[in-house]
Amino acid sequence: MDLMTPQMTSERFLAETHTVHNQPPPLENYNLYLQDKALIETVAQQHASWANDELEAFGKLTGSREMIELGFQANENKPILYTHDKYGNRIDEVRFHPAYHQLMQFSLEHGFHASHWLEPKAGAQVARAAKFYMQSQVEAAHCCPITMTSAAVPALLEQPELSEQLRPKILAYDYDYRNVPLEQKPAITIGMAMTEKQGGSDVRANTLRAYPIGNSGSGQAYELVGHKYFVSAPMSDAFLVLAQSEGGLSCFFMPRWRPDGSKNPMQIQRLKNKMGNVANASCETELRGAYAIMVGEEGRGVATIIKMVSMTRIDCMIGSAAGMRQAVAQITHHCAHRSAFGKLLSQQPLMQNVLADLVIEHEAALALTMRIAGAMDRSANSESEQLMVRMGTAVGKYWICKRAPEHAYEAMECIGGSGVMEDSIMPRLFRESPVNSIWEGSGNVQCLDMLRAMSRHSGSVETLMSEVQAASGADKRLDQYVKQLSRELVDTSDIEYRARSIVEKMALALQGSLLVRFGNPAVADGFCASRLTSQSSGLVYGNLPRGVDCEAIIKRATPQLD
């Protein structure tokens, strides 16, 4: 044989491609409601089972391949700022990929912003939260303007004549993204502008000035001059803005167009280059005499706009719980189909420890979130539920949103190298995970807010302790933890220094009580064993103690494809 001539065999030159195996099928075309047992259970517990048929239909839509693809497209195509048109006219217009508009249309047509206000019956806030939670798993960024539009409603009630005028368009089940005056639109969205360069969370340091056009005071027209360093959703039709008037820091309603049909001089300087929430726009803006109407009492701007901010904080809790659920769905599905070292990942003891721990974290987050949604439903007729909303929002916003980033990272690790790839949803979940903790009042702000609630609202601590003590006698570990929390609350020395530790204990006590009373027994046992004992490490996921029924916990959380 001629050694210089390669052996001509058919095998050598066959154009074979590799065969893909040991990979999970795509997690799509499944029902986000029916495959989330924890959600079904908490909806029932919070008196919203009347919405089951609607939620089931919605879960099918949000789990569809088409809806999931819209989320990817919206994130792959960031919004673009056009400051001027081709003729040189100032337009300050933010343009989006069609997928973003489709998501907005879908969410507004399903009433995330309005259903709970238009039909405030028992369970309305819970049913709305369940929808928002499912849609957030598809794409979280577009939920920001939905949240603010909803949350503007209670703040605008501080100016009844303005609220009456705007309410039909704010609560319309429609979406109109055109950059035209309010009067020309069937439906509008509302944004928010609070933060300035020099102040950040300290909004009382704001320098934006408000000058009366005629008479001054509540309901009167002003012109705003200055800057805003962070304007959320600048493509909204109007904004609630904090500015300094003669009587102090006040709240204003600022439309994008003046009443005479001319463009309001709200000039966008640039869009923020965010690591997360990229499908949605945020910007820096100069206001050069922008027309606005004072909302609420002059000098009481924080008290007015906090009615909006409080609502957005609850949606931060929903969004973080949703991110955890989507992460859990992805990893339990992956590990149920992926083998390593001769065994499915979901059957390997160490992986079971990690998976079950992540499921427990999600179910605890969801239980507390939906408890606050339920309290909102009942708060109109119950002072204790009002206090529960006040305390529970600060505690839940701090803890649930704080836990989300580590949860997202650990979930990525469960999938391995593929979890880092941008054709997976996992990197997006990770990038989104810090947003809800930092925005709408960071961790320290929430802790200080909790201290204010304790000092200003008589019965706040008693209401919270009554909630956690409702499970008294059901689990010795929880009982002991609640006793420890009671001792901490009695000691008010250096309480601001210890505020994070106290809020963490409040959150864990609340979650433990809810899970013990209403949750799955295996999940409740795992939570108490891993979070409420002296042996709890709390440092990394996957440190569940012996005896936890990991298989049962994982099984209930794993989506089943049709």
Secondary structure, DSSP 8 states (H G I E B T S, - for coil): --TTS----TTTT--------S----S-S--TTTT-HHHHHHHHHTT-GGGHHHHHHHHHHHTSHHHHHHHHHHHHS--EEEEE-TTS-EEEEEE--HHHHHHHHHHHHTTTTTHHHHS--TTHHHHHHHHHHHHHHH-STTHHHHHHHHHHHHHHTTSHHHHHHHHHHHT-S------S-GGG-S---EEEEEE-TTTTT-GGG---EEEESSS-STT-EEEEEEEEEEEE-TTSSEEEEEEEETTEEEEEEEESB-TTSSB--EEEEEE---SS-TTS-EEEEEEEEEEEEEESSTT-HHHHHHHHHHHHHHHHHHHHHHHHHHHHHHHHHHHHH-EETTEEGGGSHHHHHHHHHHHHHHHHHHHHHHHHHHHHHHGGG-HHHHHHHHHHHHHHHHHHHHHHHHHHHHHHHHH-GGGGSTTSSHHHHHHHTTHHHHTTS-HHHHHHHHHHHHHHSTTHHHHHHHHHHTTTTS-HHHHHHHHHHHHHHH--TTTTTTHHHHHHHHHHHHHHHHHHHHS-HHHHHHHHHHHSSTT---SSS----TT--HHHHHHHHS----
